[in-house]
Amino acid sequence: MYMRSILFSSLIALSVFAAARLAQAGSTASHLGALPTPAALLCAPNDRLVWVFGTTAYVQNDVRFASTPTGHFGCRSQLTAQIAVSPLDPATPAPTFPPEIISVTSAGGGVGVPASRKCDCAAVTIYYVTDRNATGDGPRGPDYGGDRKPDGSLTYGSSTVTIPRDHRMGQLERPEWFLLEFNEDPNKHVVIRATKEVPRQRFFDRVSGDASDTNGEALVFVHGYNVGFDESVMRTAQLKYDLGFSGPAITYSWPAAGKTIMYPHDENDAIWTTAHFEAFFAQLAATTGITKIHLIAHSMGNRVVTDALADEGLRGHHYPNLADVIFAAADVDQGVFVSQYARFRGIGQTKVLYASASDKALQLSEGLHGGRRAGDANPILLLSGLQSIDATAVDTSFDGHGYFASNATIVSDIFWVMHGKAPPRFRLRDVESGTQEFWRFAP
């Protein structure tokens, strides 16, 4: 009861903080004079709002954003190198606005986009790296499929994702047919609003700038089997939002087909993409301004991460700015994981394994492969230096596989992992197993 009171108090504090930020955004509207209030977007902390007019960006001491026919307001970190920054001249003509602008609050320097109606939602910028095939441009920008990019090169870009204000921690709100929801509604659902490709070097420059302007940290998420590009982006946005993560969040979206029957296809592509992930991660780790990297892998995405880290371990790379690696519901043969762990044990600082004895997806994988998976908690895998956590008691998902992001208790535990807190953490109980110990969530 005492711990619940602490958690409840923390949630109230977070709510008060969020309300204060919204109030701050509203209180600065007077600085804009005649600018209308429907367009609202917070730039990232330590960023500056500017008004881009032609090839000049004028600094404005406010946190409002709006697209205009003659210019637009935006965050300085999003400007190209060709745009100069100058003080705002009072004689500069005031912009006019289109009739409808999406009303959002940014959780990390997002971009505003026109909408058919206003929404009460938060905007999150998600960076992406993918070796998926391009399928053309849609209304929001480029789209990507479930096959390999023919030349095997990586594509870099960013997406703006909106999250409804009544979002519940651990939920990825999407239209549900049984609720007669057949279209996305940004007031109810997590929605990708805009996607844009950027050149590789500009991508890393922007990630570096975002990290330097916040706390020097970056988050990388590697999805699992049966996940399309859109879902990987939206899941990363949900994690960034729920974790209150202020630094840049990156999804590494490898070409999983996004279809249940395509498991062998995804297995092959997880092997194929590993070298590409290694190249991306090596450059990210060497990027100026990034002092901590948090790496989260789920399901089959663990194969990509463990293969890559084992290769890097053999090369003698240690990545001192890799703060923590989280292996969630790892669809990796347990014997293979043990062998690879011996190679990458010295890479990074904290390593956490979340496992469940109720994971039906891993049980099917075990039947298919004839060997236990690292994410199975029956019994849980124990290795020196690895925080093994049994999530069975709090896993209430349908298939017992997506708990790492859909369960508020585990999302909260990931938060504390990323903040360097060692067990025991909230609701974790110490369990002795011979000469070793692991941790189990209390029901």
C-alpha positions, 0 to 999 in steps of 0.5 A: 500500500505504501508503494502504491501511494508513492506511485500515485503521488508520482503520477499526480506530480507528472500530471501537474508538470504536464498541466504546467507545460500546457499552461506555459504554452498557452500563456506565451500566446500573447507574445505572438500578437495577432497570431491565432491560437489554433496552431500550437506546438512546443519545441524541444527543451533548449531549442528555439522557435523561429519564423522561416520567411524565404531563406531567413529564419527569424528568432521568436521568443515563443513556443508556437508553430504554424504553417503559413502561405508566406512562411512558417514557424518551426524549431531551429533544430529542424532548419537546413544549413542554408537558412540563416538565423536573424532577430525578428524585425518588427517591420517584417509582415505578419504571416497569414494562416490557413483556416485549419491547423492541427493543435498539438504539443510536442514531446521532442521537437515535432513538426506541425501538419495541416489537418482536416480537424483539430486534435487534442494530442501530443506530437512526437518525432521519431527517427527511423533507419530502415532497409525495407523496400520503398513502396512509393509516396503516400499522403503523409510521405514515403511508405515502406513494405515488408521486403528487402531494399534491393541494394541493401542500403539503409534509408534514414528519415523521421516521422511525426506521430500524434498521441491522443491526450487520453492515451493510457500508458502501455497502450497503442491505441488503433482503430478496432473493428469491433468498436466500429472504428474503421478510420484513424482519429487522432483524438483517439488513436496513435497516428503517423502524420508525416514522414520524410527521408533525410540524407544520412549525414543530416540524419546523424547531425539532427540526432546529435543536435537533439541529444545535445540539446536534451541530456545526451541520451538516445533510445533505439528500438528494434522490433520483432517478427510480424511488424510492419514499418508503421507499427515499428514507428508508432510503437517507438513513439508510444515508448518514447511518450510513456517513458517520458524520454526527452532525447531522440528516439530511433526505430530500426525497422528491418524488413519483417513482412508484417504477416503471421504466416511469414515467420520463415521470411522474417527469420531470414531477413533478421539474419540479412539485416544484422550487418546493416544494423551493425553499421548503423549502430557503430556510427550512432555510437560514434556520433558527437553529443550522444553520451548514453544509448538505450537499446531495446529489442523485442522478440525476433529483433533480439536476434538482430541485436545479439548477433550484432553485439556478438560480432562487435565483441569479437572485433573488440568493440566495447561501446562505452556509451551503451548504457543499457540493453533490454532483451524483451521476450527474446525469440532466440535459442537459449543455447545460442543466447548463452554463447553470444552473451559470452562474446558481448558481456563486456559491451555496454553497462546494464543488460536486462532480460525480461521473460515470461512463462505465459508467452504463447508466441515463444512456446510456438517458436519452441515447438517449431525449433525444438529448443527453448527460447531465451525469453521463456521463464520456465525456468528463467535463464540465469547468467552472471551480469544479466538482470533476469526478470520474470514478468509472468505475474504481471503479463496480461496480454492476449498472447503473453508476448507484447508485455514489454510495452503494453504493461504499465508495470514493465514500462515503469521498470524500463524507465528505472533501468534507463535511469540507472537504478539497480534491483530491487525496483518497484514490485520486484522481488528477489528470488534465490536459485542455487547460487544465483538470483533473479527477480520476479514481479509481484502479482 
